[in-house]
Amino acid sequence: MTAHRIAASAAFAGTASLLLTLAGAGPALAHGAPVNPVSRTVACSPEGGREARSAACTAAKTAGGAAFGEWDNLRIADVNGRDRQRIPDGQLCSAGIDGYRGLDVPRADWPSTRLAPGAALTLDYNSTIPHTGTFELYLTKRGYDPTRPLKWSDLDAEPFAKVKDPKLTDGAYHIKAKLPTDRSGRQLLYTIWRNSSTPDTYYSCSDVVLSAGAKNSGAPAPADDSAGRAADRADDTAGRADTTSDGSTAMPLVAGGSAAAVLTAAGVFMTRRRRR
C-alpha cells in the first residue's frame, strides 16, 4: 500500500471513528418539531430567518433560550401519558425544560400561521429517522388569551386529532386533521408526539390565527402579527424555505453542528440537517 493510500485510509478511519463517537454520545435517535404551522422552537432557532429576530423570539431568548439551537430536541423521557402531572401550568411550551423557558413568555406577537376554522390541516413535523409513536393535536379553547401564561385548562381535554405511526416521508411526518369550527382569532396548536420506540415524549407550541377564508397552507399571519414575513423569507437566504405548488411553506434544514462539519470535511454533501 502506498504512503498516500495509507494516509487516506487513516484519515477516513479517523473520520469514521469521530462520527461513531459523536453518534454514540448523542441523545435519543428520534428528534423533531412542527415546521408548518411553524412551532415556536423552530421559529426562534437559527433556521428561523426573520422570525428568529422577531420581538417575541428576542424576548424568549432574553428570558432563557440557551437551547434554541436544538429546535428538535424538546422532549421528556418516561412521561407515560402523565403530561399534566409532569409539566406545570405556565410551562407547557417549554415542557418545563429550563433551556427552553423563554418559549413560555406570554405575548400576542409570536410568529404565527394563518389557518381557516373547520378546514383540513396538514401538520408537517420534521424528523430524520423513522420511529413509531402517536401524535396528538390540541387547540386552545374559545376565549384563549395569549398574553396570559398557558395552562392545561386552556386546552381542550381531548385532542382534535390523533394519528398513530404515520409514515416518515421526505424528512417529515404529515399529519392530516380537520380543525375545530368554533374558534377564531389567535389560538395555539399544541402538539404532543408520544414515541413508542423510544422513551421520549415531544412537545410543541405553534401559534395560529384562525380566520374565515384563510387557506390552510402555512400562509403568513396578518400583517399586524408578523409584517413582511413572506418577503423576508425570500430575502433571508433563498432556499431556506421552499414553497410548494399549493402555496404551502416547508423549511429544509441545512447541516449544522460539529458532526456536520466532519461530514463536510469528508466530502459528503447534505441537503438536510441530520440529527443523531
ZIRA-V930934 format. One record per backbone hydrogen bond with DSSP energy under -1.0 kcal/mol. NH is the residue of the N-H (numbers start at 0). CO is the residue of the C=O. If there is no record, write none. Layout:
# ZIRA-V930934
nh | co
NH | CO
NH | CO
This chain:
# ZIRA-V930934
nh | co
5 | 1
6 | 2
7 | 3
8 | 4
9 | 5
10 | 6
11 | 7
12 | 8
13 | 9
14 | 10
15 | 11
16 | 12
17 | 13
18 | 14
19 | 15
20 | 16
21 | 17
22 | 18
23 | 19
24 | 20
31 | 71
32 | 125
34 | 123
35 | 123
38 | 33
39 | 204
42 | 38
43 | 39
44 | 41
47 | 44
50 | 47
52 | 49
53 | 50
57 | 53
58 | 54
59 | 55
60 | 56
61 | 57
62 | 58
63 | 59
66 | 98
67 | 64
69 | 66
70 | 68
72 | 69
74 | 72
75 | 200
77 | 198
81 | 78
85 | 81
86 | 82
89 | 149
90 | 87
94 | 90
95 | 90
96 | 93
99 | 96
100 | 97
101 | 63
102 | 99
103 | 100
104 | 101
112 | 206
113 | 218
114 | 208
117 | 179
118 | 115
120 | 176
122 | 174
123 | 35
124 | 172
125 | 32
126 | 170
133 | 193
134 | 162
135 | 191
136 | 160
137 | 189
139 | 187
140 | 153
143 | 140
147 | 144
153 | 150
154 | 151
155 | 138
159 | 136
160 | 136
162 | 134
164 | 132
168 | 171
171 | 168
172 | 124
174 | 122
176 | 120
178 | 118
184 | 209
186 | 207
188 | 205
189 | 137
190 | 203
191 | 135
192 | 201
193 | 133
194 | 199
195 | 131
196 | 131
200 | 75
201 | 192
202 | 73
203 | 190
205 | 188
207 | 186
208 | 112
209 | 184
210 | 114
213 | 210
216 | 214
224 | 221
225 | 221
228 | 225
231 | 227
232 | 228
233 | 229
234 | 230
235 | 231
236 | 234
239 | 236
241 | 249
243 | 247
246 | 243
249 | 241
260 | 256
261 | 257
262 | 258
263 | 259
264 | 260
265 | 261
266 | 263
267 | 262
272 | 252
